[in-house]
């Protein structure tokens, strides 16, 4: 099993930038201390997703940060990524686990305690729980209360990570909840200085 640390889980969005700028921002986020990186591409062809994943993987290896591919087990296997992340409408966790094998990371998105327990039992290594706040990256956002987040953290022995509209100015809502870490997209991706943004976020998360 690949060891991983989900303290600062950086999820990408390449729709905002040309490829070179995108890759630079990914690297800056890693320099700033992102501990896990998810490449999330909803609209690319398989070939383009693979090409980009290979480029991103070269960068993540340099910083010894595991690369997680969103949703696509085929792409994850093709580029030998360290893991895959599946949402509620993607491939079931148990099948993702079977295809990825025992040594890769499998993450799952959950919004309820029941779903969290089921994902853990099906073989998930960590959970993304949210959205805690409305986000700009998804049109339909179902909000998850911090009480539910706390219950999920207590219900499963794997890291549960808060996701959804989180940034350095609103992390206080997570204080005292035994989360594994925080997942962010815009807070690093859209930052003027992604490296500095990652550093500030990481400090803030660790102080919680």
Backbone as a printed PyTorch tensor [residue, N CA C, xyz], in Angstrom:
tensor([[[  0.8510,  -1.2090,   0.0000],
         [  0.0000,   0.0000,   0.0000],
         [  0.8880,   1.2620,   0.0000]],

        [[  0.6050,   2.1630,  -0.8880],
         [  1.3360,   3.4360,  -0.9380],
         [  0.9880,   4.2320,   0.3110]],

        [[  1.9960,   4.7050,   1.0440],
         [  1.6740,   5.5400,   2.2000],
         [  1.3440,   6.9390,   1.6860]],

        [[  0.4250,   7.5920,   2.3540],
         [  0.0600,   8.9370,   1.9120],
         [ -0.3470,   9.7850,   3.1040]],

        [[ -0.2830,  11.0810,   2.8980],
         [ -0.6370,  12.0570,   3.9240],
         [ -1.6340,  13.0000,   3.2560]],

        [[ -2.8440,  13.0640,   3.7850],
         [ -3.8700,  13.8780,   3.1180],
         [ -4.0680,  15.2460,   3.7740]],

        [[ -3.0700,  15.7030,   4.5490],
         [ -3.1960,  17.0020,   5.2410],
         [ -3.6630,  18.1040,   4.2880]],

        [[ -2.9220,  18.2950,   3.1960],
         [ -3.3020,  19.3080,   2.2050],
         [ -3.4550,  18.6180,   0.8600]],

        [[ -4.6960,  18.3350,   0.5260],
         [ -5.0440,  17.5580,  -0.6640],
         [ -5.4290,  18.5420,  -1.7690]],

        [[ -4.5640,  18.6620,  -2.7570],
         [ -4.7080,  19.6360,  -3.8340],
         [ -5.3770,  18.9650,  -5.0360]],

        [[ -6.5470,  19.4940,  -5.4340],
         [ -7.2830,  18.9710,  -6.5850],
         [ -7.1780,  19.9910,  -7.7210]],

        [[ -6.8090,  19.5180,  -8.9040],
         [ -6.5230,  20.4470,  -9.9900],
         [ -7.7520,  20.8360, -10.8070]],

        [[ -7.5980,  21.9240, -11.5350],
         [ -8.6040,  22.3640, -12.5040],
         [ -7.8330,  23.0050, -13.6590]],

        [[ -7.7440,  22.2910, -14.7760],
         [ -6.9330,  22.7910, -15.8910],
         [ -7.7310,  23.6670, -16.8460]],

        [[ -9.0160,  23.8590, -16.5640],
         [ -9.8720,  24.5900, -17.5100],
         [ -9.5440,  26.0860, -17.5590]],

        [[ -8.7960,  26.5660, -16.5740],
         [ -8.5500,  28.0080, -16.4620],
         [ -7.2980,  28.4670, -17.1890]],

        [[ -6.4020,  27.5190, -17.5170],
         [ -5.0770,  27.9160, -17.9860],
         [ -4.6030,  27.1180, -19.2030]],

        [[ -3.6470,  27.7070, -19.8980],
         [ -2.9010,  26.9640, -20.9260],
         [ -2.0920,  25.8990, -20.1890]],

        [[ -1.7090,  24.8420, -20.9080],
         [ -1.0420,  23.7090, -20.2490],
         [  0.2160,  24.1000, -19.4730]],

        [[  1.0480,  24.9380, -20.0680],
         [  2.3060,  25.3120, -19.3980],
         [  2.0500,  26.0110, -18.0620]],

        [[  1.1070,  26.9570, -18.0860],
         [  0.7410,  27.6820, -16.8600],
         [  0.1290,  26.7190, -15.8430]],

        [[ -0.7000,  25.8040, -16.3300],
         [ -1.3270,  24.8070, -15.4550],
         [ -0.2580,  23.9720, -14.7410]],

        [[  0.7010,  23.4530, -15.5070],
         [  1.7490,  22.6030, -14.9200],
         [  2.6220,  23.3880, -13.9360]],

        [[  2.8630,  24.6520, -14.2470],
         [  3.6290,  25.5140, -13.3350],
         [  2.8840,  25.6640, -12.0120]],

        [[  1.5680,  25.8700, -12.0860],
         [  0.7670,  26.0490, -10.8750],
         [  0.7080,  24.7620, -10.0480]],

        [[  0.6350,  23.6350, -10.7360],
         [  0.6740,  22.3460, -10.0370],
         [  1.9900,  22.2340,  -9.2550]],

        [[  3.0810,  22.5440,  -9.9290],
         [  4.3960,  22.4300,  -9.2780],
         [  4.5310,  23.4110,  -8.1150]],

        [[  4.0440,  24.6230,  -8.3020],
         [  4.1120,  25.6240,  -7.2260],
         [  3.3190,  25.1630,  -5.9980]],

        [[  2.1540,  24.5550,  -6.2440],
         [  1.3460,  24.0350,  -5.1330],
         [  2.0870,  22.9440,  -4.3610]],

        [[  2.8190,  22.1160,  -5.0890],
         [  3.6040,  21.0500,  -4.4540],
         [  4.7900,  21.6430,  -3.6950]],

        [[  5.4200,  22.6560,  -4.2740],
         [  6.5200,  23.3370,  -3.5780],
         [  6.0320,  23.9460,  -2.2690]],

        [[  4.7910,  24.4010,  -2.2960],
         [  4.2100,  25.0380,  -1.1090],
         [  3.7720,  24.0510,  -0.0370]],

        [[  3.8250,  22.7490,  -0.3620],
         [  3.5590,  21.7600,   0.6820],
         [  2.3210,  20.9020,   0.5080]],

        [[  1.6900,  20.9330,  -0.6820],
         [  0.5620,  20.0080,  -0.9070],
         [  1.0730,  18.5780,  -0.7080]],

        [[  0.2840,  17.7620,  -0.0220],
         [  0.7470,  16.4150,   0.3540],
         [  0.1460,  15.3100,  -0.5090]],

        [[ -0.8870,  15.6640,  -1.2730],
         [ -1.5550,  14.6880,  -2.1360],
         [ -2.1050,  15.4970,  -3.3110]],

        [[ -2.0400,  14.9360,  -4.5310],
         [ -2.5150,  15.6850,  -5.6850],
         [ -3.4890,  14.8440,  -6.4930]],

        [[ -4.6550,  15.4310,  -6.7620],
         [ -5.6390,  14.7430,  -7.6050],
         [ -5.7760,  15.4910,  -8.9280]],

        [[ -5.5700,  14.7410, -10.0170],
         [ -5.7880,  15.3140, -11.3430],
         [ -7.2450,  15.0560, -11.7150]],

        [[ -7.9890,  16.1400, -11.8500],
         [ -9.4240,  16.0070, -12.1380],
         [ -9.7420,  16.6120, -13.4990]],

        [[-10.1240,  15.7690, -14.4230],
         [-10.4590,  16.2110, -15.7790],
         [-11.7990,  15.6160, -16.1690]],

        [[-12.7980,  16.4460, -16.3180],
         [-14.1240,  15.9420, -16.6490],
         [-14.3740,  15.9310, -18.1580]],

        [[-13.6270,  16.7430, -18.9020],
         [-13.9790,  16.9460, -20.3170],
         [-12.9180,  16.5370, -21.3150]],

        [[-11.8280,  15.9620, -20.8570],
         [-10.7730,  15.5830, -21.7980],
         [-11.0160,  14.1860, -22.3760]],

        [[-10.5260,  13.9780, -23.5790],
         [-10.5680,  12.6270, -24.1600],
         [ -9.6040,  11.7540, -23.3570]],

        [[ -9.7520,  10.4490, -23.4880],
         [ -8.8830,   9.5310, -22.7450],
         [ -7.4120,   9.7980, -23.0700]],

        [[ -7.1260,   9.9900, -24.3290],
         [ -5.7350,  10.2190, -24.7340],
         [ -5.1880,  11.5110, -24.1250]],

        [[ -5.9750,  12.5820, -24.1860],
         [ -5.5180,  13.8670, -23.6330],
         [ -5.3750,  13.7980, -22.1070]],

        [[ -6.2930,  13.0860, -21.4820],
         [ -6.2330,  12.9050, -20.0170],
         [ -4.9350,  12.1660, -19.6700]],

        [[ -4.6410,  11.1130, -20.4270],
         [ -3.4250,  10.3290, -20.2030],
         [ -2.1600,  11.1570, -20.4110]],

        [[ -2.1450,  11.9140, -21.4990],
         [ -0.9730,  12.7550, -21.7920],
         [ -0.7060,  13.7350, -20.6520]],

        [[ -1.7720,  14.3850, -20.1950],
         [ -1.6180,  15.3550, -19.1100],
         [ -1.2200,  14.6410, -17.8150]],

        [[ -1.8160,  13.4820, -17.5770],
         [ -1.5020,  12.7170, -16.3600],
         [ -0.0250,  12.3320, -16.3170]],

        [[  0.5210,  11.9540, -17.4600],
         [  1.9500,  11.6140, -17.5110],
         [  2.8210,  12.8220, -17.1640]],

        [[  2.4610,  13.9800, -17.6840],
         [  3.2240,  15.2070, -17.3940],
         [  3.1280,  15.5750, -15.9150]],

        [[  1.9120,  15.4720, -15.3720],
         [  1.7110,  15.7990, -13.9540],
         [  2.4440,  14.7870, -13.0700]],

        [[  2.4220,  13.5280, -13.4920],
         [  3.0790,  12.4750, -12.6960],
         [  4.5870,  12.7200, -12.5880]],

        [[  5.1760,  13.2160, -13.6680],
         [  6.6050,  13.5580, -13.6450],
         [  6.8820,  14.5860, -12.5420]],

        [[  5.9840,  15.5480, -12.4080],
         [  6.1510,  16.5890, -11.3880],
         [  5.9170,  16.0240,  -9.9860]],

        [[  4.8390,  15.2530,  -9.8080],
         [  4.5310,  14.7550,  -8.4580],
         [  5.6180,  13.8100,  -7.9530]],

        [[  6.2100,  13.0340,  -8.8600],
         [  7.2930,  12.1190,  -8.4520],
         [  8.4830,  12.9090,  -7.9110]],

        [[  8.7420,  14.0480,  -8.5400],
         [  9.8630,  14.9050,  -8.1270],
         [  9.7150,  15.3370,  -6.6590]],

        [[  8.4680,  15.5480,  -6.2520],
         [  8.2000,  16.0020,  -4.8710],
         [  7.7240,  14.8610,  -3.9690]],

        [[  7.7680,  13.6590,  -4.5080],
         [  7.3450,  12.4530,  -3.7740],
         [  5.9380,  12.5880,  -3.1910]],

        [[  5.0600,  13.1190,  -4.0200],
         [  3.6520,  13.2760,  -3.6400],
         [  2.8330,  12.3110,  -4.5010]],

        [[  2.0000,  11.4680,  -3.8830],
         [  1.1940,  10.5300,  -4.6800],
         [  0.2370,  11.2590,  -5.6260]],

        [[  0.1080,  10.7030,  -6.8320],
         [ -0.8380,  11.2330,  -7.8120],
         [ -2.1010,  10.3830,  -7.7970]],

        [[ -3.2260,  11.0490,  -7.6060],
         [ -4.5350,  10.3900,  -7.6350],
         [ -5.2560,  10.8470,  -8.8990]],

        [[ -5.7880,   9.9100,  -9.6620],
         [ -6.5600,  10.2530, -10.8620],
         [ -8.0440,  10.2240, -10.4990]],

        [[ -8.7380,  11.2880, -10.8520],
         [-10.1670,  11.3530, -10.5450],
         [-10.9550,  10.4660, -11.5060]],

        [[-11.7510,   9.5590, -10.9370],
         [-12.8080,   8.9090, -11.6920],
         [-12.3730,   7.8010, -12.6700]],

        [[-11.1940,   7.9250, -13.2900],
         [-10.8360,   7.0500, -14.4010],
         [ -9.7710,   6.0160, -14.0110]],

        [[-10.2300,   4.8260, -13.6860],
         [ -9.3090,   3.7450, -13.3280],
         [ -8.3940,   3.4040, -14.5040]],

        [[ -8.9460,   3.4550, -15.7370],
         [ -8.1270,   3.1170, -16.9100],
         [ -6.9390,   4.0640, -17.0560]],

        [[ -7.1910,   5.3620, -16.8430],
         [ -6.1130,   6.3540, -16.9430],
         [ -5.1140,   6.1620, -15.8010]],

        [[ -5.6330,   5.9060, -14.6040],
         [ -4.7550,   5.6930, -13.4400],
         [ -3.8090,   4.5190, -13.6900]],

        [[ -4.3530,   3.4350, -14.2390],
         [ -3.5290,   2.2500, -14.5210],
         [ -2.5560,   2.5310, -15.6680]],

        [[ -3.0290,   3.2420, -16.6750],
         [ -2.1970,   3.5170, -17.8540],
         [ -0.9460,   4.3220, -17.5050]],

        [[ -1.0750,   5.2400, -16.5570],
         [  0.0870,   6.0860, -16.2090],
         [  0.7510,   5.6270, -14.9090]],

        [[  0.2660,   4.4790, -14.3750],
         [  0.7940,   3.9320, -13.1270],
         [  0.7250,   4.9500, -11.9820]],

        [[ -0.4130,   5.6570, -11.9090],
         [ -0.6130,   6.6150, -10.8180],
         [ -0.7170,   5.8620,  -9.4950]],

        [[ -0.4950,   6.5940,  -8.4240],
         [ -0.5320,   5.9550,  -7.1000],
         [ -1.9420,   5.6290,  -6.6300]],

        [[ -2.9450,   6.2580,  -7.2730],
         [ -4.3040,   5.9690,  -6.8170],
         [ -5.3800,   6.5250,  -7.7310]],

        [[ -6.6220,   6.2790,  -7.3170],
         [ -7.7840,   6.7620,  -8.0550],
         [ -8.8120,   7.2500,  -7.0410]],

        [[ -9.6370,   8.2100,  -7.4570],
         [-10.7080,   8.6960,  -6.5840],
         [-12.0360,   8.5310,  -7.3000]],

        [[-13.0080,   7.9160,  -6.6410],
         [-14.3190,   7.7250,  -7.2640],
         [-15.4160,   8.4530,  -6.4960]],

        [[-16.2920,   9.0820,  -7.2490],
         [-17.4340,   9.7730,  -6.6640],
         [-18.6400,   8.8590,  -6.6230]],

        [[-19.7370,   9.3640,  -6.1010],
         [-20.9470,   8.5540,  -5.9190],
         [-21.5020,   8.0140,  -7.2350]],

        [[-21.2980,   8.7570,  -8.3360],
         [-21.8480,   8.3000,  -9.6180],
         [-20.7960,   7.6320, -10.5080]],

        [[-19.5910,   7.4450,  -9.9640],
         [-18.5180,   6.7850, -10.7150],
         [-18.5440,   5.2820, -10.4600]],

        [[-17.4650,   4.6230, -10.8350],
         [-17.3010,   3.1940, -10.5930],
         [-17.4320,   2.9080,  -9.0930]],

        [[-18.1450,   1.8320,  -8.6880],
         [-18.2290,   1.5100,  -7.2560],
         [-16.8380,   1.2640,  -6.6580]],

        [[-16.6910,   1.6170,  -5.3930],
         [-15.4040,   1.4900,  -4.6970],
         [-14.8450,   0.0640,  -4.8040]],

        [[-15.6950,  -0.9290,  -4.5870],
         [-15.2180,  -2.3310,  -4.5860],
         [-14.6160,  -2.7160,  -5.9380]],

        [[-15.2110,  -2.2260,  -7.0200],
         [-14.6900,  -2.5460,  -8.3580],
         [-13.3990,  -1.7630,  -8.6140]],

        [[-13.3870,  -0.5000,  -8.1880],
         [-12.1600,   0.3050,  -8.3320],
         [-11.0110,  -0.3830,  -7.5900]],

        [[-11.3010,  -0.8700,  -6.3990],
         [-10.2780,  -1.5610,  -5.6070],
         [ -9.7910,  -2.8330,  -6.3220]],

        [[-10.7320,  -3.5870,  -6.8530],
         [-10.3840,  -4.8320,  -7.5340],
         [ -9.4860,  -4.5600,  -8.7430]],

        [[ -9.8430,  -3.5350,  -9.5090],
         [ -9.0720,  -3.2050, -10.7080],
         [ -7.7050,  -2.6070, -10.3710]],

        [[ -7.6600,  -1.7680,  -9.3460],
         [ -6.4080,  -1.0980,  -8.9710],
         [ -5.4550,  -2.0370,  -8.2400]],

        [[ -6.0320,  -3.0690,  -7.6010],
         [ -5.1950,  -3.9870,  -6.8310],
         [ -4.9960,  -3.5040,  -5.4000]],

        [[ -4.3820,  -4.3190,  -4.5590],
         [ -4.2910,  -4.0090,  -3.1290],
         [ -3.2880,  -2.9120,  -2.7730]],

        [[ -2.3600,  -2.6100,  -3.7020],
         [ -1.2580,  -1.7140,  -3.3390],
         [ -1.4720,  -0.2530,  -3.7050]],

        [[ -2.5750,   0.0470,  -4.3940],
         [ -2.8200,   1.4290,  -4.8010],
         [ -3.8090,   2.1000,  -3.8520]],

        [[ -3.8500,   3.4160,  -3.9250],
         [ -4.7730,   4.1940,  -3.0770],
         [ -6.1330,   4.2960,  -3.7840]],

        [[ -7.1960,   4.0420,  -3.0410],
         [ -8.5480,   4.2620,  -3.5770],
         [ -9.2740,   5.2130,  -2.6240]],

        [[ -9.7210,   6.3340,  -3.1740],
         [-10.4720,   7.3060,  -2.3810],
         [-11.9070,   7.3600,  -2.8570]],

        [[-12.7940,   7.8100,  -1.9700],
         [-14.2140,   7.8880,  -2.3210],
         [-14.8400,   9.1510,  -1.7420]],

        [[-15.8200,   9.6850,  -2.4700],
         [-16.5750,  10.8390,  -1.9820],
         [-17.8070,  10.3270,  -1.2420]],

        [[-18.0270,  10.8280,  -0.0320],
         [-19.2220,  10.4210,   0.7240],
         [-19.8320,  11.6360,   1.4140]],

        [[-21.1380,  11.5490,   1.6170],
         [-21.8400,  12.6600,   2.2560],
         [-22.6060,  12.2500,   3.5110]],

        [[-22.6640,  10.9230,   3.7500],
         [-23.3980,  10.4300,   4.9190],
         [-22.5570,   9.3880,   5.6550]],

        [[-22.9110,   9.1450,   6.9070],
         [-22.1980,   8.1470,   7.7100],
         [-22.3520,   6.7560,   7.0780]],

        [[-23.5670,   6.4460,   6.5940],
         [-23.8280,   5.1360,   5.9810],
         [-22.9140,   4.9370,   4.7580]],

        [[-22.8550,   5.9560,   3.9070],
         [-22.0280,   5.8690,   2.7000],
         [-20.5510,   5.7530,   3.0600]],

        [[-20.1430,   6.4510,   4.1150],
         [-18.7450,   6.4050,   4.5590],
         [-18.3760,   4.9990,   5.0190]],

        [[-19.2580,   4.3990,   5.8270],
         [-18.9910,   3.0290,   6.3100],
         [-18.9400,   2.0450,   5.1410]],

        [[-19.8780,   2.2110,   4.2020],
         [-19.9320,   1.3160,   3.0450],
         [-18.6710,   1.4460,   2.1960]],

        [[-18.1980,   2.6800,   2.0020],
         [-16.9890,   2.9100,   1.2040],
         [-15.7740,   2.2830,   1.8840]],

        [[-15.6970,   2.4640,   3.2040],
         [-14.5840,   1.8680,   3.9570],
         [-14.6050,   0.3410,   3.8260]],

        [[-15.7910,  -0.2330,   3.9980],
         [-15.9170,  -1.6980,   3.9230],
         [-15.6140,  -2.2220,   2.5130]],

        [[-15.8590,  -1.3810,   1.4950],
         [-15.6080,  -1.7940,   0.1090],
         [-14.1350,  -1.6360,  -0.2810]],

        [[-13.3490,  -1.0390,   0.6200],
         [-11.9190,  -0.9570,   0.3480],
         [-11.3280,   0.4260,   0.1540]],

        [[-12.0950,   1.4810,   0.4880],
         [-11.5420,   2.8430,   0.3480],
         [-10.4530,   3.0910,   1.3880]],

        [[ -9.4320,   3.8560,   0.9850],
         [ -8.3220,   4.1970,   1.8880],
         [ -8.5160,   5.5490,   2.5540]],

        [[ -9.3290,   6.3970,   1.9350],
         [ -9.6370,   7.7020,   2.5210],
         [-10.9580,   8.1690,   1.9350]],

        [[-11.5390,   9.1910,   2.5580],
         [-12.8170,   9.7470,   2.0870],
         [-12.6880,  11.2470,   1.8620]],

        [[-13.4270,  11.7370,   0.8700],
         [-13.6220,  13.1720,   0.7050],
         [-15.0450,  13.4410,   1.1620]],

        [[-15.2150,  14.3570,   2.1080],
         [-16.5390,  14.6070,   2.6830],
         [-16.9300,  16.0670,   2.4740]],

        [[-18.0860,  16.2680,   1.8580],
         [-18.5260,  17.6350,   1.6210],
         [-19.6400,  17.6550,   0.5830]],

        [[-19.9800,  18.8550,   0.1680],
         [-19.2420,  20.1060,   0.2930],
         [-19.5950,  20.8330,   1.6060]],

        [[-18.5390,  21.3480,   2.2530],
         [-18.7310,  22.0900,   3.4950],
         [-19.3030,  23.4770,   3.1900]],

        [[-18.8010,  24.0950,   2.1260],
         [-19.3190,  25.3830,   1.6410],
         [-19.6580,  25.2320,   0.1560]],

        [[-20.4960,  26.1360,  -0.3870],
         [-20.7560,  26.0870,  -1.8190],
         [-19.4430,  26.2710,  -2.5900]],

        [[-19.3170,  25.6110,  -3.7420],
         [-18.0790,  25.7090,  -4.5020],
         [-18.3270,  26.2710,  -5.8800]],

        [[-17.2490,  26.7120,  -6.4970],
         [-17.3710,  27.2380,  -7.8630],
         [-17.0860,  26.1450,  -8.8800]],

        [[-16.5730,  24.9970,  -8.4180],
         [-16.1500,  23.9730,  -9.3870],
         [-17.2700,  23.0290,  -9.7850]],

        [[-18.3220,  22.9570,  -8.9880],
         [-19.4230,  22.0570,  -9.3470],
         [-20.7190,  22.8540,  -9.3740]],

        [[-21.5370,  22.5750, -10.3580],
         [-22.7810,  23.3300, -10.4890],
         [-23.7530,  22.9330,  -9.3790]],

        [[-23.9100,  21.6360,  -9.2050],
         [-24.8320,  21.1570,  -8.1630],
         [-24.0270,  20.8060,  -6.9160]],

        [[-24.2150,  21.5680,  -5.8730],
         [-23.4610,  21.3030,  -4.6460],
         [-24.4300,  20.9190,  -3.5400]],

        [[-24.2530,  19.7260,  -2.9990],
         [-25.0400,  19.3210,  -1.8410],
         [-24.1700,  19.5740,  -0.6190]],

        [[-24.6260,  20.4260,   0.2670],
         [-23.7980,  20.7890,   1.4170],
         [-23.8610,  19.7190,   2.5040]],

        [[-22.7270,  19.5460,   3.1720],
         [-22.6180,  18.5940,   4.2840],
         [-22.3170,  19.3940,   5.5410]],

        [[-23.0610,  19.1530,   6.6070],
         [-22.8170,  19.9160,   7.8350],
         [-21.5420,  19.4450,   8.5190]],

        [[-20.9660,  20.3230,   9.3230],
         [-19.7500,  19.9420,  10.0570],
         [-20.0710,  18.8520,  11.0840]],

        [[-21.3260,  18.7870,  11.5240],
         [-21.7280,  17.7060,  12.4510],
         [-21.6290,  16.3520,  11.7480]],

        [[-22.1070,  16.3060,  10.4900],
         [-22.0130,  15.0590,   9.7230],
         [-20.5530,  14.7040,   9.4850]],

        [[-19.7470,  15.7110,   9.1660],
         [-18.3110,  15.4870,   8.9650],
         [-17.6900,  14.8680,  10.2150]],

        [[-18.0310,  15.4240,  11.3640],
         [-17.5000,  14.8910,  12.6350],
         [-17.9370,  13.4330,  12.8350]],

        [[-19.2190,  13.1610,  12.5700],
         [-19.7440,  11.7890,  12.7360],
         [-19.0330,  10.8060,  11.8090]],

        [[-18.7710,  11.2450,  10.5760],
         [-18.0680,  10.3760,   9.6160],
         [-16.6460,  10.1050,  10.1020]],

        [[-15.9680,  11.1500,  10.5650],
         [-14.5910,  10.9940,  11.0860],
         [-14.5540,   9.9610,  12.2150]],

        [[-15.6080,   9.9580,  13.0330],
         [-15.6520,   9.0480,  14.1810],
         [-16.1260,   7.6520,  13.7910]],

        [[-16.7810,   7.5390,  12.6270],
         [-17.3940,   6.2580,  12.2380],
         [-16.4420,   5.3220,  11.5020]],

        [[-15.3910,   5.9040,  10.8910],
         [-14.4690,   5.0690,  10.1000],
         [-13.0230,   5.2870,  10.5300]],

        [[-12.1860,   4.2240,  10.4110],
         [-10.7910,   4.3470,  10.8430],
         [ -9.8430,   4.8920,   9.7740]],

        [[-10.3950,   5.3410,   8.6370],
         [ -9.5420,   5.8950,   7.5810],
         [ -9.6780,   7.4220,   7.5670]],

        [[ -8.7100,   8.1420,   6.9840],
         [ -8.8030,   9.6050,   6.9760],
         [-10.0390,  10.1000,   6.2330]],

        [[-10.7710,  11.0010,   6.8740],
         [-11.8960,  11.6750,   6.2160],
         [-11.4710,  13.1230,   6.0160]],

        [[-11.5120,  13.5770,   4.7760],
         [-11.0110,  14.9080,   4.4440],
         [-12.1430,  15.8340,   4.0400]],

        [[-12.1230,  17.0430,   4.5940],
         [-13.1640,  18.0200,   4.2870],
         [-12.9240,  18.6150,   2.9050]],

        [[-14.0070,  18.7880,   2.1420],
         [-13.8960,  19.3790,   0.8100],
         [-15.0780,  20.3080,   0.5610]],

        [[-14.8440,  21.3120,  -0.2790],
         [-15.9590,  22.1580,  -0.7180],
         [-15.8260,  23.5950,  -0.2690]],

        [[-15.3110,  24.4340,  -1.1570],
         [-15.2730,  25.8760,  -0.8980],
         [-14.3770,  26.2910,   0.2510]],

        [[-13.4280,  25.4450,   0.6160],
         [-12.5690,  25.7690,   1.7650],
         [-11.3680,  26.6050,   1.3410]],

        [[-11.0340,  27.5850,   2.1700],
         [ -9.8450,  28.4100,   1.9430],
         [ -9.2940,  28.8570,   3.2840]],

        [[ -8.1820,  29.5740,   3.2740],
         [ -7.5140,  29.8970,   4.5420],
         [ -8.3690,  30.7560,   5.4730]],

        [[ -9.3630,  31.4350,   4.9170],
         [-10.1810,  32.3290,   5.7470],
         [-11.3890,  31.6560,   6.4020]],

        [[-11.7290,  30.4180,   5.9710],
         [-12.9320,  29.7980,   6.5620],
         [-12.6690,  28.4260,   7.1810]],

        [[-11.3880,  28.0800,   7.3650],
         [-11.0650,  26.7560,   7.9180],
         [-11.4570,  26.5970,   9.3880]],

        [[-11.7020,  27.7330,  10.0550],
         [-12.0350,  27.6800,  11.4940],
         [-13.2220,  26.7640,  11.7980]],

        [[-14.1340,  26.6290,  10.8220],
         [-15.3280,  25.7950,  11.0570],
         [-14.9510,  24.3330,  11.3150]],

        [[-13.7280,  23.9610,  10.9430],
         [-13.2990,  22.5610,  11.0930],
         [-12.5910,  22.3170,  12.4270]],

        [[-12.4110,  23.3750,  13.1970],
         [-11.6590,  23.2640,  14.4550],
         [-12.2670,  22.1920,  15.3630]],

        [[-11.4150,  21.3150,  15.8580],
         [-11.8760,  20.2960,  16.8020],
         [-12.4620,  19.0480,  16.1630]],

        [[-12.5860,  19.0370,  14.8290],
         [-13.0950,  17.8430,  14.1400],
         [-11.8880,  17.0080,  13.7000]],

        [[-11.8780,  15.7030,  13.9920],
         [-10.6840,  14.8890,  13.7100],
         [-10.5180,  14.5010,  12.2410]],

        [[-10.4380,  15.5260,  11.3750],
         [-10.2950,  15.2710,   9.9360],
         [ -8.8940,  14.7710,   9.5960]],

        [[ -8.7940,  14.0780,   8.4460],
         [ -7.4810,  13.6510,   7.9650],
         [ -6.7720,  14.7980,   7.2730]],

        [[ -7.5620,  15.7230,   6.7350],
         [ -6.9920,  16.8590,   6.0260],
         [ -8.0630,  17.6460,   5.3060]],

        [[ -7.6110,  18.5640,   4.4650],
         [ -8.5130,  19.4480,   3.7430],
         [ -8.2080,  19.3680,   2.2480]],

        [[ -9.2720,  19.2530,   1.4330],
         [ -9.1280,  19.2260,  -0.0200],
         [ -9.4790,  20.5980,  -0.5790]],

        [[ -8.6220,  21.1350,  -1.4290],
         [ -8.9090,  22.4360,  -2.0310],
         [ -8.6600,  22.3960,  -3.5350]],

        [[ -9.4320,  23.2000,  -4.2450],
         [ -9.2000,  23.3840,  -5.6800],
         [ -8.8220,  24.8510,  -5.8850]],

        [[ -9.8210,  25.7140,  -5.8450],
         [ -9.6290,  27.1390,  -6.1630],
         [ -8.6210,  27.8290,  -5.2540]],

        [[ -8.5890,  27.4470,  -3.9750],
         [ -7.7210,  28.1370,  -3.0070],
         [ -6.2450,  28.0900,  -3.4130]],

        [[ -5.8520,  27.0660,  -4.1740],
         [ -4.4790,  27.0330,  -4.7030],
         [ -4.4890,  27.3420,  -6.2020]],

        [[ -5.3980,  26.7000,  -6.9110],
         [ -5.4180,  26.7890,  -8.3770],
         [ -5.5930,  28.2260,  -8.8620]],

        [[ -6.4570,  28.9800,  -8.1960],
         [ -6.7520,  30.3410,  -8.6620],
         [ -5.9510,  31.3970,  -7.9110]],

        [[ -5.0980,  30.9720,  -6.9870],
         [ -4.3480,  31.9310,  -6.1780],
         [ -3.3510,  32.7000,  -7.0300]],

        [[ -3.1170,  33.9530,  -6.6410],
         [ -2.1190,  34.7640,  -7.3310],
         [ -0.7490,  34.0920,  -7.2190]],

        [[ -0.4740,  33.5650,  -6.0210],
         [  0.7840,  32.8710,  -5.7690],
         [  0.4620,  31.4870,  -5.1890]],

        [[  0.3680,  30.4590,  -6.0430],
         [ -0.0640,  29.1370,  -5.5730],
         [  0.8370,  28.5500,  -4.4790]],

        [[  2.1380,  28.8170,  -4.5810],
         [  3.0640,  28.2750,  -3.5770],
         [  2.7810,  28.8730,  -2.1980]],

        [[  2.6430,  30.1900,  -2.1690],
         [  2.3500,  30.8850,  -0.9090],
         [  0.9870,  30.4450,  -0.3680]],

        [[  0.0140,  30.3110,  -1.2660],
         [ -1.3340,  29.8850,  -0.8550],
         [ -1.2820,  28.5090,  -0.1980]],

        [[ -0.5050,  27.5950,  -0.7900],
         [ -0.3700,  26.2430,  -0.2250],
         [  0.3080,  26.2880,   1.1370]],

        [[  1.3540,  27.0980,   1.2470],
         [  2.0750,  27.2200,   2.5320],
         [  1.1350,  27.7250,   3.6320]],

        [[  0.3710,  28.7650,   3.3090],
         [ -0.5500,  29.3580,   4.3000],
         [ -1.6340,  28.3600,   4.7020]],

        [[ -2.1880,  27.6730,   3.7000],
         [ -3.2320,  26.6710,   3.9740],
         [ -2.7060,  25.5720,   4.8830]],

        [[ -1.5180,  25.0810,   4.5690],
         [ -0.9540,  23.9710,   5.3260],
         [ -0.7340,  24.3660,   6.7880]],

        [[ -0.1850,  25.5760,   6.9580],
         [  0.0310,  26.0650,   8.3390],
         [ -1.2850,  26.1290,   9.1070]],

        [[ -2.3030,  26.6500,   8.4160],
         [ -3.6070,  26.8320,   9.0440],
         [ -4.2230,  25.4620,   9.4170]],

        [[ -4.1110,  24.5190,   8.4960],
         [ -4.6680,  23.1740,   8.7470],
         [ -3.9590,  22.5360,   9.9430]],

        [[ -2.6300,  22.6620,   9.9660],
         [ -1.8690,  22.0560,  11.0610],
         [ -2.1990,  22.7110,  12.4040]],

        [[ -2.5570,  23.9990,  12.3660],
         [ -2.8770,  24.6870,  13.6270],
         [ -4.2650,  24.2970,  14.1480]],

        [[ -5.0880,  23.7080,  13.2620],
         [ -6.4270,  23.2600,  13.6970],
         [ -6.3040,  22.0050,  14.5560]]])
